[in-house]
Amino acid sequence: MYGATTRVEAANPIADEMTPIVRNAWYVACFSGELATGALFARKIAGLRVVLFRDSQNRPVALLDQCPHRSYPLSKSKLDGDDIICGYHGLRFGKDGRCLDVPMQDRVPRSLCVRRFATVEESPLIWIWTGDPALAETTPTPGRDWFLDRGGWAKAEAYLHVRASYVHLHENLLDLSHLTFLHSRTFGTPDYARAPTETEVTDDSIIVRRAVLPTRLPPIYAVPLNMEGKDAARIVTSSYVAPGLSISAVVLQDLTLPPNERQDHHIRTAQLLTPEDQTSLHYHYIVARDFAMERTEMDGFILNNITAAFHEDVDALEAITQGRLDSDRSFLVEHSVRTDQAGVAVKRLLKRLALREADGNTVASSSARNA
Protein backbone atom coordinates (compact mmCIF):
# COMPACT_ATOMS: atom_id res chain seq x y z
CA MET A 1 0.00 0.00 0.00
CA TYR A 2 1.45 3.36 -0.97
CA GLY A 3 2.20 5.80 1.81
CA ALA A 4 2.84 3.04 4.36
CA THR A 5 5.24 4.13 7.09
CA THR A 6 6.93 2.69 10.15
CA ARG A 7 6.93 3.82 13.79
CA VAL A 8 10.61 4.86 13.49
CA GLU A 9 9.86 6.83 10.31
CA ALA A 10 6.90 8.58 11.93
CA ALA A 11 9.09 9.63 14.87
CA ASN A 12 11.48 11.52 12.56
CA PRO A 13 9.98 15.01 12.06
CA ILE A 14 11.68 15.77 8.76
CA ALA A 15 11.59 14.01 5.39
CA ASP A 16 14.59 12.35 3.82
CA GLU A 17 15.34 9.70 1.19
CA MET A 18 13.55 7.05 3.28
CA THR A 19 10.26 8.98 3.56
CA PRO A 20 7.33 7.65 1.49
CA ILE A 21 6.66 9.70 -1.63
CA VAL A 22 3.80 12.18 -1.48
CA ARG A 23 1.34 10.81 -4.07
CA ASN A 24 -1.55 13.23 -3.62
CA ALA A 25 0.09 15.88 -5.77
CA TRP A 26 0.41 16.84 -9.42
CA TYR A 27 3.78 15.98 -10.97
CA VAL A 28 5.08 16.54 -14.47
CA ALA A 29 5.02 13.28 -16.40
CA CYS A 30 6.82 14.70 -19.44
CA PHE A 31 6.98 17.66 -21.77
CA SER A 32 4.14 17.88 -24.29
CA GLY A 33 6.57 17.39 -27.16
CA GLU A 34 7.77 14.06 -25.76
CA LEU A 35 4.36 12.44 -26.18
CA ALA A 36 4.03 11.72 -29.88
CA THR A 37 0.79 10.65 -31.55
CA GLY A 38 0.65 6.89 -32.13
CA ALA A 39 3.51 6.10 -29.76
CA LEU A 40 3.79 4.68 -26.26
CA PHE A 41 5.93 6.50 -23.68
CA ALA A 42 7.14 4.75 -20.51
CA ARG A 43 8.23 6.46 -17.31
CA LYS A 44 8.46 5.50 -13.65
CA ILE A 45 6.66 8.07 -11.48
CA ALA A 46 6.27 8.03 -7.69
CA GLY A 47 7.38 4.40 -7.59
CA LEU A 48 4.88 3.32 -10.24
CA ARG A 49 5.63 2.29 -13.81
CA VAL A 50 3.37 4.29 -16.12
CA VAL A 51 2.67 4.15 -19.86
CA LEU A 52 1.44 7.31 -21.58
CA PHE A 53 0.00 7.94 -25.04
CA ARG A 54 -2.28 10.32 -26.91
CA ASP A 55 -5.83 9.24 -27.77
CA SER A 56 -7.64 9.97 -31.02
CA GLN A 57 -8.53 13.45 -29.70
CA ASN A 58 -4.83 14.10 -28.97
CA ARG A 59 -5.47 14.04 -25.21
CA PRO A 60 -2.87 12.41 -22.92
CA VAL A 61 -3.73 9.08 -21.34
CA ALA A 62 -1.77 7.43 -18.52
CA LEU A 63 -2.17 3.80 -17.43
CA LEU A 64 -0.25 1.54 -15.07
CA ASP A 65 2.44 -0.04 -17.23
CA GLN A 66 1.51 -3.59 -16.32
CA CYS A 67 -0.91 -6.02 -17.90
CA PRO A 68 -3.07 -7.49 -15.10
CA HIS A 69 -2.84 -10.94 -16.69
CA ARG A 70 0.89 -11.72 -16.38
CA SER A 71 2.45 -8.30 -15.64
CA TYR A 72 3.85 -7.76 -19.14
CA PRO A 73 4.78 -4.07 -19.71
CA LEU A 74 2.07 -2.42 -21.78
CA SER A 75 4.71 0.06 -22.97
CA LYS A 76 6.26 -2.86 -24.90
CA SER A 77 2.91 -3.64 -26.50
CA LYS A 78 0.95 -2.28 -29.49
CA LEU A 79 -1.16 0.87 -29.66
CA ASP A 80 -4.25 0.36 -31.84
CA GLY A 81 -6.26 3.58 -32.01
CA ASP A 82 -7.31 4.29 -28.42
CA ASP A 83 -6.54 0.71 -27.29
CA ILE A 84 -3.41 -1.10 -26.16
CA ILE A 85 -3.02 -4.74 -27.20
CA CYS A 86 -0.74 -6.58 -24.80
CA GLY A 87 2.31 -7.93 -26.56
CA TYR A 88 2.36 -11.12 -24.48
CA HIS A 89 -1.10 -12.71 -24.81
CA GLY A 90 -3.03 -10.16 -26.88
CA LEU A 91 -5.43 -8.81 -24.25
CA ARG A 92 -6.94 -5.52 -25.40
CA PHE A 93 -7.40 -2.57 -23.05
CA GLY A 94 -9.28 0.65 -23.71
CA LYS A 95 -7.99 4.06 -22.71
CA ASP A 96 -10.14 3.88 -19.56
CA GLY A 97 -8.16 0.80 -18.50
CA ARG A 98 -11.00 -1.71 -19.01
CA CYS A 99 -10.16 -5.00 -20.71
CA LEU A 100 -12.16 -5.24 -23.96
CA ASP A 101 -11.05 -8.61 -25.30
CA VAL A 102 -9.34 -11.80 -24.14
CA PRO A 103 -8.47 -13.77 -27.29
CA MET A 104 -8.40 -17.10 -25.43
CA GLN A 105 -12.01 -16.90 -24.17
CA ASP A 106 -15.37 -15.29 -24.92
CA ARG A 107 -16.07 -13.65 -21.58
CA VAL A 108 -14.03 -10.76 -20.21
CA PRO A 109 -13.91 -10.75 -16.36
CA ARG A 110 -15.06 -7.40 -14.96
CA SER A 111 -12.09 -7.35 -12.59
CA LEU A 112 -9.63 -7.48 -15.49
CA CYS A 113 -8.61 -3.83 -15.81
CA VAL A 114 -5.60 -1.52 -15.65
CA ARG A 115 -5.42 1.46 -13.33
CA ARG A 116 -5.78 4.79 -15.09
CA PHE A 117 -4.22 7.99 -13.75
CA ALA A 118 -5.60 11.51 -14.09
CA THR A 119 -3.67 13.72 -16.50
CA VAL A 120 -3.80 17.39 -17.46
CA GLU A 121 -1.99 18.97 -20.38
CA GLU A 122 -0.95 22.60 -20.01
CA SER A 123 1.57 23.17 -22.76
CA PRO A 124 4.47 22.63 -22.55
CA LEU A 125 3.70 20.25 -19.66
CA ILE A 126 1.74 17.06 -19.10
CA TRP A 127 0.84 16.59 -15.44
CA ILE A 128 -0.08 13.31 -13.74
CA TRP A 129 -1.74 12.42 -10.43
CA THR A 130 -0.87 9.02 -8.92
CA GLY A 131 -2.68 9.39 -5.59
CA ASP A 132 -6.35 9.38 -4.57
CA PRO A 133 -8.31 9.92 -7.82
CA ALA A 134 -11.05 11.86 -6.04
CA LEU A 135 -8.58 14.48 -4.87
CA ALA A 136 -7.29 15.03 -8.41
CA GLU A 137 -10.69 16.37 -9.42
CA THR A 138 -10.61 19.10 -6.78
CA THR A 139 -6.90 19.99 -6.83
CA PRO A 140 -5.68 22.41 -9.51
CA THR A 141 -2.28 21.94 -11.10
CA PRO A 142 0.31 24.18 -9.42
CA GLY A 143 1.51 27.43 -10.94
CA ARG A 144 -0.90 27.12 -13.86
CA ASP A 145 -1.17 30.89 -14.37
CA TRP A 146 2.56 31.01 -15.08
CA PHE A 147 2.98 27.95 -17.29
CA LEU A 148 0.25 28.64 -19.82
CA ASP A 149 1.62 29.97 -23.09
CA ARG A 150 1.65 33.75 -23.19
CA GLY A 151 3.68 36.50 -24.79
CA GLY A 152 6.33 38.69 -23.27
CA TRP A 153 8.75 35.91 -22.31
CA ALA A 154 11.41 33.94 -24.13
CA LYS A 155 11.29 30.35 -22.87
CA ALA A 156 13.50 27.28 -23.02
CA GLU A 157 13.01 23.86 -21.44
CA ALA A 158 15.24 20.94 -20.48
CA TYR A 159 15.32 17.68 -18.49
CA LEU A 160 17.78 15.90 -16.21
CA HIS A 161 17.54 12.49 -14.58
CA VAL A 162 18.85 12.65 -11.00
CA ARG A 163 19.80 9.74 -8.75
CA ALA A 164 18.79 11.56 -5.58
CA SER A 165 15.70 12.23 -3.48
CA TYR A 166 13.30 14.98 -4.51
CA VAL A 167 13.29 15.95 -0.82
CA HIS A 168 16.94 16.98 -0.98
CA LEU A 169 16.47 18.88 -4.25
CA HIS A 170 13.61 20.87 -2.71
CA GLU A 171 15.93 21.77 0.16
CA ASN A 172 18.71 22.68 -2.27
CA LEU A 173 16.44 25.06 -4.20
CA LEU A 174 15.42 26.96 -1.06
CA ASP A 175 18.89 27.38 0.44
CA LEU A 176 20.87 29.19 -2.24
CA SER A 177 23.73 30.10 0.07
CA HIS A 178 25.53 27.23 -1.65
CA LEU A 179 25.82 29.30 -4.85
CA THR A 180 29.02 30.91 -3.57
CA PHE A 181 30.70 27.54 -3.19
CA LEU A 182 29.10 24.81 -5.29
CA HIS A 183 28.46 27.15 -8.23
CA SER A 184 31.60 29.29 -8.07
CA ARG A 185 32.37 28.40 -11.72
CA THR A 186 28.86 29.03 -13.07
CA PHE A 187 26.41 31.53 -11.57
CA GLY A 188 27.67 31.90 -8.00
CA THR A 189 29.49 35.00 -6.70
CA PRO A 190 31.66 35.40 -3.55
CA ASP A 191 29.18 37.74 -1.87
CA TYR A 192 26.09 35.60 -2.38
CA ALA A 193 26.31 33.45 0.78
CA ARG A 194 26.55 36.49 3.10
CA ALA A 195 23.69 38.46 1.55
CA PRO A 196 20.71 39.01 3.89
CA THR A 197 17.63 36.83 3.51
CA GLU A 198 13.98 36.93 4.51
CA THR A 199 12.04 33.68 4.98
CA GLU A 200 8.27 33.30 5.00
CA VAL A 201 6.79 29.95 6.03
CA THR A 202 3.08 29.10 5.94
CA ASP A 203 1.20 25.80 6.20
CA ASP A 204 1.67 25.01 2.52
CA SER A 205 4.26 27.41 1.07
CA ILE A 206 7.81 28.56 1.76
CA ILE A 207 9.40 31.70 0.31
CA VAL A 208 12.98 32.93 0.65
CA ARG A 209 14.03 36.38 -0.56
CA ARG A 210 17.67 37.42 -0.94
CA ALA A 211 19.04 40.79 -2.09
CA VAL A 212 22.65 40.79 -3.32
CA LEU A 213 23.74 44.38 -3.94
CA PRO A 214 25.89 45.92 -5.02
CA THR A 215 27.33 42.94 -6.83
CA ARG A 216 28.93 41.96 -10.12
CA LEU A 217 26.74 39.67 -12.16
CA PRO A 218 28.04 36.32 -13.42
CA PRO A 219 28.29 35.97 -17.23
CA ILE A 220 24.91 34.19 -17.51
CA TYR A 221 23.23 37.51 -16.68
CA ALA A 222 25.90 40.10 -17.46
CA VAL A 223 26.48 39.07 -21.08
CA PRO A 224 22.89 39.27 -22.36
CA LEU A 225 22.33 42.53 -20.40
CA ASN A 226 25.68 44.10 -21.42
CA MET A 227 26.45 44.64 -17.72
CA GLU A 228 29.90 43.06 -17.49
CA GLY A 229 32.02 44.82 -14.87
CA LYS A 230 29.15 47.01 -13.69
CA ASP A 231 27.66 47.32 -10.21
CA ALA A 232 24.31 45.56 -10.20
CA ALA A 233 21.47 44.36 -8.00
CA ARG A 234 20.53 40.69 -7.96
CA ILE A 235 17.31 40.08 -6.04
CA VAL A 236 16.23 36.44 -5.83
CA THR A 237 12.97 34.88 -4.61
CA SER A 238 12.88 31.10 -4.16
CA SER A 239 9.43 29.59 -3.62
CA TYR A 240 8.24 26.12 -2.73
CA VAL A 241 4.80 25.89 -4.38
CA ALA A 242 3.93 22.18 -4.25
CA PRO A 243 5.69 18.78 -4.05
CA GLY A 244 6.12 18.94 -7.83
CA LEU A 245 7.06 22.59 -8.24
CA SER A 246 9.53 25.18 -6.99
CA ILE A 247 10.01 28.57 -8.69
CA SER A 248 13.10 30.77 -8.71
CA ALA A 249 12.51 34.41 -9.70
CA VAL A 250 15.42 36.81 -10.24
CA VAL A 251 15.26 40.60 -10.66
CA LEU A 252 18.36 42.29 -12.11
CA GLN A 253 19.16 46.03 -12.14
CA ASP A 254 22.00 48.18 -13.43
CA LEU A 255 23.06 50.23 -10.39
CA THR A 256 25.33 52.48 -12.45
CA LEU A 257 22.22 54.19 -13.81
CA PRO A 258 20.37 56.94 -11.92
CA PRO A 259 17.58 55.46 -9.75
CA ASN A 260 14.82 56.85 -11.98
CA GLU A 261 16.37 55.20 -15.05
CA ARG A 262 16.89 51.71 -13.64
CA GLN A 263 14.85 48.93 -15.20
CA ASP A 264 13.88 45.60 -13.69
CA HIS A 265 14.99 42.63 -15.81
CA HIS A 266 13.41 39.30 -14.88
CA ILE A 267 14.42 35.68 -15.27
CA ARG A 268 12.29 32.89 -13.83
CA THR A 269 12.97 29.20 -13.60
CA ALA A 270 10.24 26.67 -12.96
CA GLN A 271 11.81 23.70 -11.20
CA LEU A 272 9.54 20.70 -11.80
CA LEU A 273 10.44 17.83 -9.48
CA THR A 274 8.90 14.43 -10.17
CA PRO A 275 10.02 11.60 -7.86
CA GLU A 276 10.83 8.47 -9.82
CA ASP A 277 11.16 6.61 -6.55
CA GLN A 278 12.50 7.54 -3.13
CA THR A 279 16.10 7.94 -4.33
CA SER A 280 15.76 9.19 -7.92
CA LEU A 281 13.77 11.85 -9.73
CA HIS A 282 12.86 13.42 -13.05
CA TYR A 283 13.96 17.05 -13.14
CA HIS A 284 12.17 19.15 -15.76
CA TYR A 285 12.83 22.88 -15.84
CA ILE A 286 11.62 25.86 -17.83
CA VAL A 287 13.67 29.06 -18.02
CA ALA A 288 11.91 32.29 -19.01
CA ARG A 289 13.27 35.82 -19.39
CA ASP A 290 11.91 39.22 -20.41
CA PHE A 291 15.21 40.78 -21.57
CA ALA A 292 17.43 40.43 -24.65
CA MET A 293 14.36 39.10 -26.42
CA GLU A 294 15.69 40.06 -29.84
CA ARG A 295 18.95 38.17 -29.27
CA THR A 296 17.85 34.62 -30.02
CA GLU A 297 21.39 33.34 -29.52
CA MET A 298 20.88 34.09 -25.82
CA ASP A 299 18.28 31.28 -25.60
CA GLY A 300 20.98 28.64 -25.84
CA PHE A 301 23.56 30.70 -23.94
CA ILE A 302 21.36 31.11 -20.86
CA LEU A 303 19.94 27.57 -20.92
CA ASN A 304 23.40 26.01 -21.33
CA ASN A 305 24.78 28.05 -18.42
CA ILE A 306 21.85 27.14 -16.17
CA THR A 307 22.14 23.49 -17.16
CA ALA A 308 25.86 23.53 -16.31
CA ALA A 309 24.98 24.88 -12.85
CA PHE A 310 22.24 22.30 -12.40
CA HIS A 311 24.72 19.54 -13.22
CA GLU A 312 26.75 20.79 -10.27
CA ASP A 313 23.66 20.40 -8.08
CA VAL A 314 23.05 16.91 -9.49
CA ASP A 315 26.63 15.81 -8.73
CA ALA A 316 26.32 17.10 -5.16
CA LEU A 317 22.89 15.60 -4.47
CA GLU A 318 23.80 12.22 -5.94
CA ALA A 319 26.91 12.13 -3.76
CA ILE A 320 24.84 13.05 -0.69
CA THR A 321 22.19 10.43 -1.42
CA GLN A 322 24.69 7.66 -2.12
CA GLY A 323 26.68 8.54 0.98
CA ARG A 324 23.59 8.44 3.16
CA LEU A 325 22.46 5.12 1.66
CA ASP A 326 25.89 3.61 2.25
CA SER A 327 26.03 4.76 5.88
CA ASP A 328 24.89 3.16 9.10
CA ARG A 329 21.81 5.30 9.78
CA SER A 330 22.57 5.42 13.50
CA PHE A 331 25.55 7.65 12.57
CA LEU A 332 23.53 9.98 10.30
CA VAL A 333 23.38 13.18 12.32
CA GLU A 334 23.03 16.54 10.60
CA HIS A 335 23.31 19.95 12.29
CA SER A 336 21.52 22.97 10.85
CA VAL A 337 22.65 26.60 10.65
CA ARG A 338 20.63 29.80 10.36
CA THR A 339 20.21 29.71 6.58
CA ASP A 340 18.72 26.20 6.78
CA GLN A 341 15.38 27.54 8.04
CA ALA A 342 13.60 27.19 4.71
CA GLY A 343 15.21 23.84 3.88
CA VAL A 344 14.20 22.35 7.22
CA ALA A 345 10.70 23.80 6.78
CA VAL A 346 10.21 22.12 3.40
CA LYS A 347 11.40 18.78 4.78
CA ARG A 348 8.95 19.09 7.67
CA LEU A 349 6.16 19.93 5.22
CA LEU A 350 6.87 16.96 2.94
CA LYS A 351 7.04 14.68 5.97
CA ARG A 352 3.71 16.01 7.24
CA LEU A 353 2.09 15.39 3.84
CA ALA A 354 3.52 11.85 3.65
CA LEU A 355 2.27 10.96 7.16
CA ARG A 356 -1.15 12.43 6.42
CA GLU A 357 -1.45 10.15 3.38
CA ALA A 358 -0.29 7.15 5.40
CA ASP A 359 -2.91 7.87 8.07
CA GLY A 360 -5.60 8.28 5.42
CA ASN A 361 -4.71 4.96 3.81
CA THR A 362 -4.79 3.23 7.18
CA VAL A 363 -8.29 4.56 7.86
CA ALA A 364 -9.46 3.61 4.38
CA SER A 365 -8.08 0.07 4.75
CA SER A 366 -9.68 -0.37 8.16
CA SER A 367 -13.04 0.78 6.78
CA ALA A 368 -12.77 -1.66 3.91
CA ARG A 369 -11.99 -4.55 6.24
CA ASN A 370 -14.91 -3.68 8.49
CA ALA A 371 -17.41 -3.20 5.68
Order of alpha helices (4+ residues) and beta strands (2+ residues): alpha-beta-beta-beta-beta-beta-beta-beta-beta-beta-beta-alpha-alpha-beta-alpha-alpha-beta-beta-alpha-beta-beta-beta-beta-alpha-alpha
